[in-house]
Amino acid sequence: MSLQNRNVDTNSKRLLGVEKWTDLVGNLLVSIFHRITLFGIGAATAWSSAETFQSIFLKGTSSIQDLLLLFIYLEIGAMVGIYFKTNHMPVRFLIYVAITAVTRLIIDLVNKHEANMEIFLLGLTILILALANALVRYASHKFPSNTNDVN
């Protein structure tokens, strides 16, 4: 083996070593960022939920919007927990949150006695989200991933 070939082999090994090291550091930084962000989202969700409960107790009654808001917080908390355990984002939970949020908008419009095209369009939005949820469920059943996916 010539000296030039040995230098190329040594440089290739160094380059592979640097790539492995940078991959390791990059993966560690991404993992730390995920953990910090998940704790932040979890803490903000718990705080918002506690504020909603406090508001309900101060009012002395709860409305359907309050209950739906608590349901949204529950779904967000469940998403954080599932992501912590599996490192997968449960897409269906995002769809549930969207459906619940649109339902809150519809109830708000109905309470204002504004029966108009906007309510129809919001109802259509819920239908589309429900179909998207069915499609995600079907796709995850028909084409399961190799991991323990929660979608």
N, C-alpha and C positions, 0 to 999 in steps of 0.2 A: 504494500500500500504506500502510495506516495505521500509526501508531506502535505501537499495541497488537499488530498482527499481526507487526511486526518484533521486538518483545520476545518474543513466543511462539516465533518462529523461532529467535532467539538462545538462548532457554532450552532449546529442544529440541535444538539443536546442542551446547550445554554438557552436557546430560544424556547424549546419545549419546557424547560424548567421555569422560565419567566412566565410563559403562558399559564402553566399550572398554578404558579404563585398568584398571578393577577386574577385568575378565575376564582381561586380560594378566597382572596381578599374581597373581590366583587360580590361573591355569593354571601359572604359574611355580612357585608355592609347592607345588601338588599334584605337579608334576614332580620337584621337589627332594625332597619327602617320599617319593615312589615310589623314587627312586634310593637314598636313604639306607636305606630299609627293605629294598630288594633286596640292597644290600651287606651289611646286617646279617644277613638270612636266609642269604645265601650264605656269610658268614663262620661263622655258627653251624652250618650244615650241614657245612662243611669241618672245623670243630673237632670236632663230634660224630663225624664219620666217622673222623678221625684217632684219637680216643679209642677207638673200636670196634676199629680196626686194632691199636692198642696192646694192648688187652685180649686180642685174639686171639693176638697174638705172646707175651704174658706167659703165657697159658694153654697155649700150645703146640699148640692145636687150635682148630678153629672148628666151631660148631654150625650147624644149618640156620637157627636163629633169628638168629645173627650175620650170616649171608649175606643173609637176608631184610631185616635191618635196614640192611645196606649197600645193598641194592637200593632201599629206601625213600629213603635219602640220595641215591642216584643220581637217582631220579625227582624229588626236591625240587630238586636242583641243576639238572636239565634244565628244570624249570618256571621257575626263576629266569632261566636263560639265554634261554629262549624268550620270557619276559615282557620281558626287556631288549631283545631284538631286534624284537619285534612289538607290544609294549604290549597283548597279549591273554593272558588267563589260560587255559592249556590245561586245560580241564575234564577231559579223559580222563586226564591224568596224576594228577589228584586221585583219580579213581576207581581207578587202578592202585595208588596209595599205600594207599587204604582196603582194597582187596582183599588187598594184601600184609600189612597190619597185622592183618586178621582171620585170615589164614592163620597168622601168628605165634601168635595166640591159640589157634587150633585145635591147633597143634603142641604148645604148652605144656600144654594139657589132655590131649592124647594121651600126652605124656611122663609125666604124673602118673597115667596109667591111670584117668582119670575119664571113661569113655565114658557120656555121659548126654545128656539133651535139649539141653543147652547146645551141644554139638558140632553137633547137627543144626541148631539155629537159626543158628549161625554159618555153617554150610554154606549154608543158605538165604539168609543175608545176602550171601554171595559170589555166589550165583546172581542175586540181585536187582541187585547191583552190575554183574555181567557183562551183564545185560540192559540196564541203564542205559547202559553203555558202548556196546553195540550200537545203542541208540536214538540216542545222541549222534552216533555215526559215521554212521548212516543220515540223520539230520537235517542234519548238516553236508554230506553228499554231495548230498542231495535239494534242500536250500535253502542253497546256499553264500552266504557273506557277500561283500561287495564288496572286502574286504581280504584279505590273505594270512593267513588264519586257520589255526591249527595244530590246532584241535580236530578 
